[in-house]
Amino acid sequence: MKAVMVQAFGGPEVLAVADLPDLHPGTGQVLIATEAIGVGGIDVLIRSGALAAYGAAPGRILGSEVAGTVTEVGEGVDTAWVGRRVWALTGESGGYAEQALAPAEALVPLPADLSAVAAVTLGSSAMVAHFALRHAHFARGESVLVRGAAGGIGVMAVQLAARGGAGVVAVTTSSAERGDRLRELGATHVLDRRGRGAPDAPAGYDVILDIVAGAELPSFFAMLEPNGRMVAVGAMAGMPPADFGMEMVAAFRRSMSFATFSADTVPAPDRCAATAELFTAANRGELKAVVHETLPLERAVLAHQKMEAGEVFGRIALTPSRS
Protein backbone atom coordinates (compact mmCIF):
# COMPACT_ATOMS: atom_id res chain seq x y z
CA MET A 1 0.00 0.00 0.00
CA LYS A 2 1.02 3.64 -0.47
CA ALA A 3 1.40 5.77 2.63
CA VAL A 4 2.79 9.19 3.53
CA MET A 5 5.45 9.13 6.23
CA VAL A 6 7.36 11.71 8.25
CA GLN A 7 11.03 11.14 7.40
CA ALA A 8 12.29 13.69 9.94
CA PHE A 9 10.89 16.64 11.82
CA GLY A 10 10.69 19.80 9.75
CA GLY A 11 8.73 21.55 7.02
CA PRO A 12 6.23 19.97 4.62
CA GLU A 13 9.08 18.68 2.46
CA VAL A 14 9.89 16.00 5.08
CA LEU A 15 6.75 14.09 4.04
CA ALA A 16 7.40 11.27 1.59
CA VAL A 17 5.27 8.62 -0.12
CA ALA A 18 6.36 5.08 0.71
CA ASP A 19 5.31 1.65 -0.52
CA LEU A 20 4.58 -0.48 2.53
CA PRO A 21 3.25 -4.02 3.09
CA ASP A 22 -0.51 -4.41 3.30
CA LEU A 23 -1.98 -4.29 6.79
CA HIS A 24 -4.06 -6.81 8.72
CA PRO A 25 -6.20 -6.02 11.76
CA GLY A 26 -5.32 -7.20 15.23
CA THR A 27 -7.70 -8.06 18.03
CA GLY A 28 -10.46 -5.48 18.30
CA GLN A 29 -9.43 -3.72 15.09
CA VAL A 30 -10.79 -3.32 11.57
CA LEU A 31 -8.99 -2.64 8.30
CA ILE A 32 -10.38 0.22 6.23
CA ALA A 33 -9.78 0.83 2.53
CA THR A 34 -9.63 4.60 2.74
CA GLU A 35 -11.70 6.82 0.46
CA ALA A 36 -10.85 10.11 2.18
CA ILE A 37 -8.37 11.22 4.84
CA GLY A 38 -8.68 14.34 6.96
CA VAL A 39 -5.75 16.75 7.20
CA GLY A 40 -5.71 18.37 10.63
CA GLY A 41 -3.71 20.86 12.65
CA ILE A 42 -2.41 18.03 14.84
CA ASP A 43 -0.72 16.55 11.75
CA VAL A 44 1.20 19.79 11.19
CA LEU A 45 2.30 19.91 14.84
CA ILE A 46 3.49 16.28 14.77
CA ARG A 47 5.37 16.75 11.48
CA SER A 48 7.10 19.92 12.67
CA GLY A 49 8.37 18.30 15.86
CA ALA A 50 6.29 20.53 18.12
CA LEU A 51 4.93 17.46 19.90
CA ALA A 52 8.21 15.55 20.16
CA ALA A 53 8.20 16.01 23.94
CA TYR A 54 4.87 14.16 24.02
CA GLY A 55 6.18 11.07 22.25
CA ALA A 56 5.75 11.97 18.58
CA ALA A 57 8.65 10.61 16.55
CA PRO A 58 9.79 10.55 12.90
CA GLY A 59 9.00 7.45 10.88
CA ARG A 60 5.27 7.48 11.52
CA ILE A 61 2.40 7.67 9.07
CA LEU A 62 0.47 10.86 9.75
CA GLY A 63 -3.30 11.15 9.96
CA SER A 64 -5.89 10.44 12.65
CA GLU A 65 -9.17 10.48 10.70
CA VAL A 66 -10.37 8.41 7.75
CA ALA A 67 -13.51 7.35 5.93
CA GLY A 68 -13.85 4.34 3.70
CA THR A 69 -14.97 0.72 3.54
CA VAL A 70 -14.18 -2.00 6.08
CA THR A 71 -12.43 -4.84 4.26
CA GLU A 72 -11.31 -7.08 7.13
CA VAL A 73 -11.92 -7.43 10.87
CA GLY A 74 -9.74 -8.74 13.65
CA GLU A 75 -10.48 -11.20 16.39
CA GLY A 76 -13.43 -10.24 18.54
CA VAL A 77 -14.99 -7.90 15.97
CA ASP A 78 -18.41 -8.53 14.42
CA THR A 79 -17.94 -9.63 10.79
CA ALA A 80 -21.05 -7.61 9.87
CA TRP A 81 -18.74 -4.58 9.65
CA VAL A 82 -17.10 -5.99 6.49
CA GLY A 83 -18.31 -4.10 3.43
CA ARG A 84 -19.74 -1.18 5.42
CA ARG A 85 -18.74 2.43 4.76
CA VAL A 86 -17.50 4.03 7.96
CA TRP A 87 -15.78 7.02 9.51
CA ALA A 88 -13.12 6.34 12.13
CA LEU A 89 -10.44 7.87 14.30
CA THR A 90 -7.20 5.92 13.99
CA GLY A 91 -5.40 7.53 16.91
CA GLU A 92 -2.63 10.06 16.24
CA SER A 93 -1.23 8.24 13.20
CA GLY A 94 -1.88 5.79 10.40
CA GLY A 95 -4.42 7.73 8.35
CA TYR A 96 -2.38 9.02 5.39
CA ALA A 97 -2.50 5.68 3.58
CA GLU A 98 -4.52 3.51 1.23
CA GLN A 99 -5.30 1.26 4.19
CA ALA A 100 -5.82 2.20 7.82
CA LEU A 101 -6.37 0.30 11.03
CA ALA A 102 -8.89 1.54 13.56
CA PRO A 103 -10.38 0.22 16.80
CA ALA A 104 -13.84 -1.22 16.19
CA GLU A 105 -15.12 0.95 19.05
CA ALA A 106 -14.13 4.05 17.05
CA LEU A 107 -16.33 3.31 14.01
CA VAL A 108 -19.31 5.36 12.92
CA PRO A 109 -21.38 4.09 9.96
CA LEU A 110 -21.70 6.65 7.17
CA PRO A 111 -25.18 7.73 6.12
CA ALA A 112 -25.80 6.69 2.53
CA ASP A 113 -25.93 10.26 1.25
CA LEU A 114 -22.79 11.51 3.07
CA SER A 115 -19.57 11.44 1.05
CA ALA A 116 -16.30 10.24 2.54
CA VAL A 117 -14.80 13.71 1.99
CA ALA A 118 -17.67 15.35 3.86
CA ALA A 119 -17.29 12.82 6.66
CA VAL A 120 -13.61 13.59 7.32
CA THR A 121 -14.32 17.31 7.00
CA LEU A 122 -17.13 17.19 9.56
CA GLY A 123 -16.07 14.25 11.73
CA SER A 124 -13.50 15.11 14.39
CA SER A 125 -13.87 18.88 13.88
CA ALA A 126 -17.59 18.88 14.61
CA MET A 127 -17.23 16.36 17.41
CA VAL A 128 -14.49 18.38 19.15
CA ALA A 129 -16.45 21.63 18.75
CA HIS A 130 -19.57 19.94 20.14
CA PHE A 131 -17.87 18.66 23.27
CA ALA A 132 -15.80 21.83 23.72
CA LEU A 133 -19.00 23.89 23.89
CA ARG A 134 -20.37 21.41 26.40
CA HIS A 135 -17.09 21.61 28.38
CA ALA A 136 -17.60 25.39 28.51
CA HIS A 137 -21.15 24.89 29.87
CA PHE A 138 -22.48 26.92 26.95
CA ALA A 139 -26.19 27.73 27.27
CA ARG A 140 -28.73 29.10 24.82
CA GLY A 141 -28.69 32.90 24.68
CA GLU A 142 -25.06 33.25 25.77
CA SER A 143 -22.43 35.10 23.76
CA VAL A 144 -19.61 33.10 22.17
CA LEU A 145 -16.28 34.16 20.67
CA VAL A 146 -14.40 31.66 18.49
CA ARG A 147 -10.73 32.57 18.26
CA GLY A 148 -9.21 31.22 15.05
CA ALA A 149 -12.54 30.47 13.42
CA ALA A 150 -11.47 29.71 9.84
CA GLY A 151 -10.03 26.26 10.52
CA GLY A 152 -11.84 22.94 10.76
CA ILE A 153 -12.81 23.15 14.43
CA GLY A 154 -13.55 26.87 14.17
CA VAL A 155 -16.06 26.67 11.32
CA MET A 156 -17.88 23.88 13.12
CA ALA A 157 -17.88 25.76 16.43
CA VAL A 158 -19.46 28.76 14.70
CA GLN A 159 -22.20 26.60 13.19
CA LEU A 160 -22.87 24.68 16.40
CA ALA A 161 -22.97 27.81 18.56
CA ALA A 162 -25.44 29.42 16.17
CA ARG A 163 -27.49 26.20 15.98
CA GLY A 164 -27.46 26.03 19.78
CA GLY A 165 -29.09 29.45 20.10
CA ALA A 166 -26.13 31.66 20.98
CA GLY A 167 -27.15 35.30 21.38
CA VAL A 168 -23.90 36.39 19.72
CA VAL A 169 -21.36 34.41 17.70
CA ALA A 170 -18.22 36.50 17.22
CA VAL A 171 -15.12 35.28 15.41
CA THR A 172 -11.52 36.29 14.98
CA THR A 173 -10.07 35.79 11.52
CA SER A 174 -7.45 37.19 9.16
CA SER A 175 -9.45 38.83 6.38
CA ALA A 176 -12.77 40.43 5.46
CA GLU A 177 -13.35 37.70 2.88
CA ARG A 178 -13.08 35.00 5.52
CA GLY A 179 -15.28 37.06 7.78
CA ASP A 180 -17.98 37.12 5.11
CA ARG A 181 -17.81 33.35 4.75
CA LEU A 182 -18.05 32.92 8.52
CA ARG A 183 -21.14 35.16 8.57
CA GLU A 184 -22.72 32.76 6.09
CA LEU A 185 -22.10 29.98 8.63
CA GLY A 186 -23.67 31.87 11.52
CA ALA A 187 -21.17 34.46 12.79
CA THR A 188 -22.74 37.75 13.86
CA HIS A 189 -19.57 39.80 14.47
CA VAL A 190 -16.17 39.60 12.77
CA LEU A 191 -13.02 40.70 14.61
CA ASP A 192 -9.37 40.80 13.60
CA ARG A 193 -6.86 38.35 15.02
CA ARG A 194 -6.40 40.46 18.15
CA GLY A 195 -10.12 40.60 18.84
CA ARG A 196 -10.68 44.12 17.54
CA GLY A 197 -12.31 45.80 14.58
CA ALA A 198 -16.08 45.55 15.11
CA PRO A 199 -17.44 48.65 16.89
CA ASP A 200 -20.82 47.00 17.45
CA ALA A 201 -19.35 43.81 18.95
CA PRO A 202 -19.87 43.05 22.65
CA ALA A 203 -17.15 44.14 25.04
CA GLY A 204 -17.25 40.73 26.69
CA TYR A 205 -18.30 37.14 26.05
CA ASP A 206 -19.70 34.35 28.18
CA VAL A 207 -17.68 31.71 26.33
CA ILE A 208 -14.43 31.91 24.36
CA LEU A 209 -13.29 28.86 22.40
CA ASP A 210 -9.59 29.30 21.61
CA ILE A 211 -8.05 27.18 18.86
CA VAL A 212 -4.95 29.38 18.52
CA ALA A 213 -3.35 29.76 21.99
CA GLY A 214 0.17 31.25 21.62
CA ALA A 215 1.58 34.41 23.14
CA GLU A 216 -1.63 36.45 22.81
CA LEU A 217 -3.93 34.05 24.65
CA PRO A 218 -3.75 35.97 27.98
CA SER A 219 -5.02 39.17 26.33
CA PHE A 220 -8.36 37.48 25.64
CA PHE A 221 -9.14 37.05 29.35
CA ALA A 222 -10.06 40.74 29.32
CA MET A 223 -12.83 39.86 26.86
CA LEU A 224 -14.57 37.46 29.23
CA GLU A 225 -17.69 38.53 31.07
CA PRO A 226 -17.89 37.95 34.84
CA ASN A 227 -18.27 34.18 35.28
CA GLY A 228 -17.02 33.78 31.71
CA ARG A 229 -15.32 30.59 30.56
CA MET A 230 -12.42 30.19 28.13
CA VAL A 231 -11.69 26.73 26.74
CA ALA A 232 -8.52 26.04 24.76
CA VAL A 233 -9.05 23.36 22.14
CA GLY A 234 -5.85 23.86 20.15
CA ALA A 235 -2.44 25.50 20.09
CA MET A 236 -1.82 26.31 16.45
CA ALA A 237 0.26 29.36 17.43
CA GLY A 238 2.16 27.43 20.10
CA MET A 239 1.81 27.24 23.84
CA PRO A 240 0.79 30.32 25.86
CA PRO A 241 3.32 32.02 28.15
CA ALA A 242 4.16 30.14 31.33
CA ASP A 243 2.60 32.90 33.45
CA PHE A 244 -0.57 33.32 31.35
CA GLY A 245 -2.83 32.65 34.33
CA MET A 246 -1.73 35.85 36.06
CA GLU A 247 -4.16 37.80 33.87
CA MET A 248 -7.01 35.85 35.44
CA VAL A 249 -5.64 36.20 38.95
CA ALA A 250 -5.40 39.96 38.48
CA ALA A 251 -9.14 39.96 37.70
CA PHE A 252 -9.94 37.62 40.58
CA ARG A 253 -13.29 39.23 41.46
CA ARG A 254 -14.73 38.52 37.99
CA SER A 255 -14.78 34.75 38.67
CA MET A 256 -13.46 33.78 35.24
CA SER A 257 -12.34 30.26 34.44
CA PHE A 258 -9.94 28.63 31.99
CA ALA A 259 -9.89 25.02 30.85
CA THR A 260 -8.30 22.88 28.20
CA PHE A 261 -10.27 20.32 26.23
CA SER A 262 -9.17 17.17 24.44
CA ALA A 263 -11.55 14.65 22.90
CA ASP A 264 -9.30 11.96 24.40
CA THR A 265 -11.18 12.52 27.68
CA VAL A 266 -14.54 11.63 26.09
CA PRO A 267 -15.41 7.90 26.17
CA ALA A 268 -15.36 6.32 22.70
CA PRO A 269 -19.08 5.42 22.72
CA ASP A 270 -19.97 9.05 23.49
CA ARG A 271 -17.67 10.32 20.71
CA CYS A 272 -19.24 7.92 18.21
CA ALA A 273 -22.81 8.75 19.25
CA ALA A 274 -22.20 12.48 18.95
CA THR A 275 -20.48 12.10 15.58
CA ALA A 276 -23.35 10.00 14.25
CA GLU A 277 -25.83 12.68 15.35
CA LEU A 278 -23.73 15.39 13.69
CA PHE A 279 -23.60 13.40 10.44
CA THR A 280 -27.38 13.12 10.55
CA ALA A 281 -27.66 16.87 11.11
CA ALA A 282 -25.43 17.46 8.09
CA ASN A 283 -27.63 15.19 5.97
CA ARG A 284 -30.62 17.30 7.04
CA GLY A 285 -28.81 20.43 5.91
CA GLU A 286 -28.36 21.78 9.44
CA LEU A 287 -24.54 21.67 9.27
CA LYS A 288 -22.23 22.30 6.35
CA ALA A 289 -19.02 20.43 5.56
CA VAL A 290 -16.58 23.19 4.62
CA VAL A 291 -14.11 21.58 2.22
CA HIS A 292 -11.25 23.85 1.23
CA GLU A 293 -9.81 21.40 -1.29
CA THR A 294 -9.50 17.70 -2.08
CA LEU A 295 -6.01 16.55 -3.06
CA PRO A 296 -4.51 13.18 -4.02
CA LEU A 297 -2.74 11.36 -1.18
CA GLU A 298 0.56 11.79 -3.00
CA ARG A 299 0.23 15.59 -2.68
CA ALA A 300 0.22 15.65 1.11
CA VAL A 301 3.21 18.01 0.96
CA LEU A 302 1.07 20.58 -0.85
CA ALA A 303 -1.71 20.15 1.70
CA HIS A 304 0.72 20.95 4.51
CA GLN A 305 2.16 23.90 2.61
CA LYS A 306 -1.31 25.35 2.29
CA MET A 307 -1.96 24.77 6.00
CA GLU A 308 1.25 26.53 7.01
CA ALA A 309 0.61 29.43 4.64
CA GLY A 310 -2.73 30.05 6.33
CA GLU A 311 -4.62 29.49 3.08
CA VAL A 312 -7.05 26.86 4.32
CA PHE A 313 -10.65 27.74 5.15
CA GLY A 314 -12.30 24.67 6.61
CA ARG A 315 -10.38 21.48 5.89
CA ILE A 316 -8.37 19.72 3.22
CA ALA A 317 -9.06 16.05 2.46
CA LEU A 318 -6.68 13.61 0.82
CA THR A 319 -7.91 10.82 -1.44
CA PRO A 320 -5.97 7.67 -2.50
CA SER A 321 -5.72 7.09 -6.25
CA ARG A 322 -5.35 3.27 -6.25
CA SER A 323 -4.29 3.24 -9.89
N, C-alpha and C positions, 0 to 999 in steps of 0.2 A: 504494500500500500504506500501511497505518497503521504508525507506528513511534513509539516513545517517545524523546524527545531531551532532553539536558541543555541548558537555555536559558542558564544561568549557574551558577557554583559556589554551593552553599548547601544548604539543607535539602531535604526531599523535595518541597516545593512547586515547586522549579525544574524538575521533570520535566513535560513536556507532550507530548500526543499530536499528531503531525503527519501530514498526508497527503503522501506522497512518491511520486515516479515508481517504477514497477516496476523491479526490478533484473535484470541479465543477467550471467552469469558470465564472467570473464576466463580467460585461459590458466591451466590447472591448477586451476580452481575449479569448484564446483557451486553451483546455486541450490536452496535448501531451502524448501519451504512448511512453515512451522513449526507444530507441534502443541503443543509445550510449550517453555518458556524458563526456564532456571534463574536464580534471583535469588541472587547471591553477595555476600560481604563486599567483594570487590574493586569491585563496582558502587557500593556505598555510599562507599568511599574515593574513587573517581573523581568521583562526583557532588559530594561535599563540597569538593573541591579539594585534598584531602590528598596527591594524587599529581601535582599541577600541576608540581612541580619535575622530574618524570620524563616530562613530555611530554603528560600528559592535558590536554585543553582543552575548553571548552564547545562546544556544537554537535554533539557526537557522539551516536550511538545507543548506549545502554548494552547490556551483555549479552555474555557470552563463551561461552555454552553453550546449544545448542538440540537438539531432536529433532523429526523430521518426515519428509517425503517429498521425495526429490530430483525436481525437475521439469525441470531443464535442466543440461547440462554444458558447460563451456568447452573450448577447444581443448586437445588432448592428454589428455583425460579419457575413459575407457572409457564408452561410451553405455549399457552394461549397468547403470550406477548409476541411470538414470532409472526412476522408479517404485518404488525401494527405500526402505524406512523406515530411517533412520539417526540416529545421535547424532553430534554434531560440536562441536568447539571452533572458534569463529569468530575468535579472537584476543582483544583486550581490548574489542571493541565490535562492534556490528551485530546483536546477538541479540534485543533488545526490538523485534521487528517481525514482520509477517506473512510476510516473506520474509527469508532470511539467506544470505549468501555464506560459503562455507567452503572451505579448501583440500581437494582430493580426498584428500591424504595424511592428513587429520585425521578421516576418516570411519570410523565403526564401525557395521556393520549391526546392527539391533535384532533380538533374538530375537523370534519370533512372539508369545510370551506376555508380553513386557515392554512395559508402557505407556510412552508418551512422557514422562509426568509422572514415572514411576519412573526412567526413564533419566536425566533431567536432575537428579533428586534424588541418584541414585547417582554418575553419571558422573565429573565432575571431582573431587568430594569424595572418593570412594573411591579414585580413581587417585592423588590427591595423598597421601592417608593411606598408601596402599600403598608408594609410593616414599619417603615420609618415614621410615617404619619401616625400610625398607632402607637409607636414608641414615644412619640411626642405628645400623646394624649390629645391629639387634634380633635376638635369638636365643631360641628356645624355652626356657621356664623363667625368663626374666628378668622383672624387675618394671618396669612401665610406669606413668607418670603422664601423663594428658592434661589439660593446662591449658586451660580453656575448652571443655569437652567437649560442650556442648549444641548447638553449631552444626553445619553440614553436615560439615565435615572432622572435627570432634570425634566425632560419633556414629559415623562410619565408622572412625575410628582405634580407638575402643573395641571395635567389632565385630571388626576385623581383628587387633588385639592378642590378643583372647580366642581367636579362631579360630586364631591362630598359636602358641597354647600358652603365653602369658604366665603366669608364676606368680602375678602380681598385676596387676590393672588398676585403678588408682586414677584418680579424676577430680576436678577442681574444677568447681563449678557454684554457681548462685545460690540454690537452694531445695531443700528436702527432696523436693518433688514431682518436680523434674527429676532428683534423685538416684535416686529410685525407678525412673524410666523408664530411666535409664542402667544401673541394675542389671539390668533386663530385657534390655538389649543386651549385657551381659557384664561390667560394672563390678563389682569386688569391694569397693571402698572408696570412700566419698563424702566429699570434703573441701569446705570453703567456698572462697571465691575466693582466700583467702590461703594455702591449703594446710593448713588446720587443721580440727579438728572431728571426727576419727575416732580415738579412743584406741587402737584395734587396728591402725591403719594402719602400714605400715613407716616407719621414720625416714628411709630413703633409697631411691632408685630407680636402676635401671640406665639407664633411658631416660626422658627427659621430652620430650614433644611439646608445644610452646608455640604456641598459635594466637592468644594475646592480646598478648604483648609488653608495651609500656608501662612505666611507672615502676617497677612491682614485679617486673619480670623478674629483676633481679639477686638478689632474695631467694630465688629458687628454686634457685640454685646450691648453697645449703646443704642442699638435699634430694637432691642427687646422691650416689650411692655412689662410693667410689674407682673410677676408670676409668669413671665414668658419663658419659653423652652427652646433651646437650640440643640439640634441633633446633627452631629457630623456623620455623614454616610460615605465620605470619600476624602481623599487627600491628593487630588490631582496636582496641586501646587506645592506639595510637600507637607511635612509636619508643621504644626503651629509652633511658636516660640515656647521654650520650656516654662516660662512664667506667664503663659497666656491667661491663666485663671485669676491673676491679680486684678484684671479688669472687672471681673464679677465680684471679687471680694470688696473692691473699692465702692461698688454699688450694692452693698450688702442688704440694705433696707428695701430693695426692689424685689427680693426673693426670686431672682432668676435662677435657671438651672441649665446645665450643659450635660449632654450625654453623647456617647458614641453608639453607633448601631451597625451590627454585622448580621447578615442573614444566617451565618453559622450558628447563631444562638436560637434560631427558630427550628423546632422539630421538623424533620423531613415530611411527615404527613401533613403538617400545617402549611408548609411551603407549597407542596403539591396541590393541596385543596385550594389555596389562594390563587395559584397560577391558573388552575383550571377555570376558576370563576372569572379571572381576568381575561382569559382567552374567550370565554363565552360572551363577556361584555364587548370585546372587540368584534366578535361575529355579529353582535346586535348593533354595531355602529356607535357604541358608547365610548370606545377608546380607539385611538388611531396609532397604528404602527408607523413610526417615523423613520423611514429607511433613507439614509443619506446616499448610499450606493451599494451595489452588489458587485463583488469582484471575484475572479477565479482564485481558488486556494493558492495557486502558484504566485499570486501577486500580493501576498501578505505584507511584503516590504512596503508596497505602495499604500496599503491600508494604514500601516503604522506611521508612514510619513505624513499622511493626511491628518491622522490623529494628533501628531506632535505639532503640526503647523496650525492647529486650531481651526481646521476647515470643516470639521464634521458637525453636522446638525442632526441629532438623533443618533443612529448607529449604522455602522458598516457591517455587512454580512459577507462571508466568504462561501463560495460554492465549489465543490470538487468537480472536475471535468470528467473523470473516468473514461478517457478516450480509448 
